Each structure stands twice: as structure tokens, then as C-alpha cells.
């Protein structure tokens, strides 16, 4: 990472001051880019996007050994103990926190988070130790005086306090999690008397302490345009509740079926009342910056047989918004009623390239009618098989 690139990235993504300092220091410590072979250098994308994610940050990993000594009385006299099966159950851990303001404990600060504690009030808490507790379950197989092999169970609870190598600061104690990895157990025994069994169990636990934290990351754009992938849900208008499409927003529409559809069982009819505007619309978030998309749909005109009075405009529109729902761009295309035939015809609109900052797009197919026209419009439009696909990069 070059120093210039590091500073440009930091200007794009708001990060914590301590993280900003570490990134710049890392860039300064690396050799000059001129010393690298061009074939081995990583190409730095120019159109990075910032995204806030929540990830587990590992604070510490510790391993401890728990010795469990027990003396168990068998239910009957035994000649010998054949073997003992052991298992660790109900393993849990509780972190122990120390607060800087409420304790006289002398803190040994880690250099991993030099500015974290100063800038965040939640950082005044430190995890100092972990209390591990669980149950060592044993199945003891023994041979009784009649040479019969029997078994008896025993559960021994245990507790172990693990001190961390150094206290670790945390942002929020409620986000601290503890996981166990590779827990192992073994046991040795000695049949002191015919019914008295001396046992020594050893449990080795490995704990990983982490905290869920929100951080800003730079996301690289996709390498290729995902062609032939329709971004619209229910593109054939097959799912309805009454006269309302289930996965589309709609105004003044009706469910078309039978010989009015192009494919499938249903289509969307614009103009339940032909004298009023009508539209179907849908939001999609599966769009990427710098790509060009193509909106296509099939449409046909429907008019009464005796006195057709068609006076409408068919419009396809795609509006782009940012994450705060502010309009970034809008692109549309219109066709007059003369351009819409009585048989199905495909209409398409290319939109893009998508600008930076766009979060989602609103796709809208509408029929507009003039207000107060004489005679009024009495034609309708049937829409079927819509699609929004990526066709190329900028």
C-alpha cells in the first residue's frame, strides 16, 4: 500500500483516529513501490466503496489445564476397573471485567489499541480473566465379584480461573464472546480397595475471547457484469392477491389472464379505469456502480371493439437513489399509443452507467393519459415478462 493510496482511502472512509494512524504508519514502513516488480504488484482498484460491517475481533487466546481429583465408591465390590469413558459437558465461561474508574488495580495497557480507550467511553472496561466451569462426565466400567462387566456414571463439576497474559480493553462488555476450541480430557485411576476408586482427571481447555465490533472496510467492485441475470422479482406477474400483484407495487391495475397473457398464467393490465394513470413498479438493490442495465418488457394494446379511443403514453422509467433515499438520477423513455400494437411487442430502455453513491433503483412501467381529454381514453395496456439485466461495464 503506497502512502498516497492510504491517504486517499482514508479520505473516502471515516475511520477511528487510532486506526488512521496505524494505516499511515504501515504505508510508510513498506518499501517504495519502485522497488517492486510490476508483475508482482497488486493492482489497487480505483472505485472502492466504503461499507460498515460487524466482525469478531479476537482479544486473546489462552489455554489452561484443570486437574480434577476424586474418590468414588463403587456400588459393589469389584475385582478390577476395565476402562473409564470421559466426556466434558456443559462447558461455559464468564469473563471478568475491571473498570478503570472503579478500581485501584494497576493496568498494563496493550499497544494494540493505543488510542482506543481515550476516544471511546466504552473502552474504560477491560477483560482481565475468564472463569471456566463445566462438568466432567465419566462412565466407569468394572468387573464385579461374579466376573460381570458393569458400569456406573459419575458427574464431577469443575471450575477454573484463567488469567489473561495482559488485560484487554473492550468497547462494550455485552458484545464480548467466548468460544472453546479443541477441549481434551484424560483420566487415570487406582482401585485402592475393592469398592474404592481413586481418580485423577485432566481437562485441557482452550478459550478464544472476542468482541463484536463495527468497522469500516473498503469493498472492491465486481470484476464482471452478471449478464443474463434478471434482477426483478416475479417478472411474469404470476403472483397476485386479488387484483394486486404480490411482489410489485401497483396503481390502477388489474389481473389479466387467458388469451391476454404472453407466457404463464397471468399478466399485468394497466388501466383498470382507462381514464386514469396506471403503473407497476418495483425496487431492486442488486445493482453495482459503473454498470449499464437494460430494462425490457412485452406490452400490447387492448381496446374496445366498437369505439376505440386510444389516447395514452407508455413510459419505462428507472430512478436511482442513495442510501438516504435521495434521488441521484432518473432515466426514462416513452412511446405513444400508435407505437403500441394490439399484439405483443418488446420495449427496451438502457440505463446507466450507474453513478457513485447509488444504493437502489426503482423500476416503473406506466401508462399516462391526458387530463380532461375529449373523448376520454378507453384503451388499456397489458404488460408481461419484464426484465432488468446488466449488459456491460462503463
Secondary structure, 3 states (H helix, E strand, C coil): CCHHHHHHHHHHCCCCHHHHHHHHHHHHHCCCHHHCCCCCCCCCCCCCEEEEEEEEEEEEEEEEEEEEEEEEECCCCEEEEEEEEEEEEEEEEEEEEEEHHHCCCCCCCCHHHCCHHHHCHHHHEEEEEEEEEEEEEEEEEEEECCCCEEEEEEEEEEEEEEEEEEEEEECCHHHEEEEECCCEEEEEEEECCCCEEEEEEEEEEEEEEEEEEEEEEEECCCCCCCCCCCCCCCCCCCCEECCEECCCEEECEEEEEHHHCCCCCEEEEECCCCCCCEEEEEEECCCCCCEEEEEEEEEEEECCCCCCCCCEEEEEEEEEECCCCCEEEEEEEEEEHHHCCCCCEEEEEEECCCCCCCCEEEEEEEEEECCCCCCCCCCEEEEEEEEEEEEEEC
